[in-house]
Amino acid sequence: MRLHRTALALCLALGPATALAQQPPPPPAAIAEARERYQRGIDLFEERNYDAAMAEFQRAYELTHNPAVLFNISATHELTGHFVEALDAMLDYERRAPAAAVQQRRADVDAALGRLRSRIGTIVIRFEAAGLDVRVDGLQRPRSSGNIELRVAAGRHRVSLSAPHYQSREAEFDVAGGSTIVVSEPLTPERAFMAVECNVHGAEVLVDGHPLATTPVTSPLPVPEGSHHVVVRRAGYTTYETDVNSVGAGARVRADLAWADPMPRDVGARVTVQANEPDIVAMIDGRRVASDGTALVPPGRHTLRVERADFLPDEREVDLAPGRDNALSVFLLPTPAYRQSYSSSRRRALIAGGVVLGVGVAVLGGGAALFFLNEGTLSDAIASRDANQSELTACARMAVCASTRSPVQVEQARNDASVDVDNATTLRWASVGIMGAGLITSIVGTVLLAGAPSGSRFERQAALVPRVGFTARNLQLAWSF
């Protein structure tokens, strides 16, 4: 393309163009700089350094606003493929330059306009979206809420569309010169996300009356942007309801469900907790409940915790069926300190019982030995007493004793034997008393041993075995689980 050379020199020499005579003329320094930049632009153009030439032409136009420069700006845009900008610059030149100058270059102007129009197509965006953002080949175009007409150079172009609350869309179009492509498919409304947290597992989550999930909800729920009515419910619990405005990923629902009060009997689960120790404290989800089967709790998964003084707590997850009894067995283990104390008490009780039983057996044995030894002595004393008495009776009847002993001697022997009988009889009862004391002591020792703390109390294999214990007042019978 042939550049505009002489017309600009004339215009610069005379000052601003006639069409711009109403504006104050640029200062001489600006005119001189513009002339210099204009000539440099021509030189760069002829060297095919079009970007640098465009910069010089643009600066020359900024200094003088002389429309003659627009002709060269249009020519430079055309050679760099910016056909839309070239057409706008040429139309601006045609509108603003003096009529005589335009008429003088009419053939060039008309040829350029026809050539440029044949290389430009139109993309029409035809749908409503408030705040629509349009980008062509990555460059943002002015926002609009109505139809948008975009003039583009012929060729392939990437069009990106985005708007608040809508999903962005991007597409490529092959635009032929002089053609029009219409984009009328509306953007898809953007999906929002709602995070739902609940303290109860297995609760149903409904959004606007539609069931969407069951707790625990591990990932946010996709919902349309806007206001929603959220319900979280489960049988045996209170129902949670709230209204949430969901925009983007910021909506969050925290539903804390409480046990229904009163609990419906056909819904509630009855709980019986059996433990290897008495006096336990049973808690479900941190709430204390009776362990005898009278407690009604919501069905489903719960955390059961069983505690007792001096024992380690037992905590586990349990599934409770509705409308029936749920028997739960728990084996509590002692704390190390209590186990040591219990073992020490058991050792002391066993030692004391063993000592008492040993003493009792020894006393009983000694009393029995004394009894049996004394029985022979007693028999001999009785026999001697009876023999002497018979002999003494015979002496008195016959006046003469059959033996060589005198009646006085026989009587003395009888009396001595009677004393021996009395002594042996006393010793007999003393030995019986000793045996009784030994027997009682042995019984006490046996009771102490039987009442000693069980050595298998903390062993699981000892479940469901009787445990016998004695107190000062009665016999206690219990069962270990």
C-alpha angles and dihedrals in degrees: 000000000000113000127227103254114153100035093062093048089054093047093048091049093051095040125236121006120266092251088060096043090114089067121077111264117255116256118266091251091057091049091050093049091046092051090050094048092045092055091046089052091054090051092049091047091054088049087054091241090135099166092055091044090052091053091053094046091048091052092047089053092048090054098050108008086220108165092216088077090060091070091061092042088055092049092050093049090051094053091049092051096252094130097162092053090044091053092048091050092049093048089048089051091050091050100043107031120091112275092238092055092048092047090050090056096033094124092053092045095049092045091051093047093050093046093049096045090054090056097050128082133182133236113199119197106201114185138081121256121149112235094010112185115208125192126180115197088344095307117119118237123203114284119249139171096210136052114320125207115199121191112209136172114262112271139061118330134180114223120195122193127189136161136171113281092011133099113252118245132198129188140164123231133192104221119195121207112272093010130118126218117196121207108196105151106112123232118264114251110253120252119233127207129228124199114210124196125182135175091220127069119223096028117146118239116209124185115195089344096308120113109235107164149351122236134290090057104196098187134031116274117241111234135161114269114263140055120336137181111229125197125185115187145159133173112266094026137084115263120247119213131176143152117239131189104216118203121160113322098320102096114107130177123195111190117190108189121197129202113273112255113234097026112221109242093222090054104035122090117228114223130207117181117198117192137176090239132053127234095041126166113222121198130182116199088346093306119117114237136178113263097208099084097265095102118098115204133171114276122247135052118348140163111249118200123183121191138181132171113270092013133099112252118250115219127179144148114259134185113219122201118221124247099014143071118279113201114204123188121206130183113202121205122209124245114257091251093051092045090054092046091047092050091050091050091049092051091049092048092049092048093048093046092046093050093048092046091048092050091047093050091047093050091046091050093047092049091049092050091049091048095053094043091049093050090068092049091049092050092050092048092050091048092049092047093049093047093050091047091053092048091048091051091051092050091053093050097047097031087224123080117228093218128064090253121098120239089254091056092048092050090049091051090049091051092049090051091050089054089050090051092051092049093048091047091052090049090050092057091043090055090047088053090049091050090049091051090048091049092050091047090050091050090050090050091049091050091049091051093046091048094050115116112276117259092211096049093110097041118103093213088063091070118138097011123133118256117203123200135174129213131182090265109034149351116271122207121188139159126240118214 
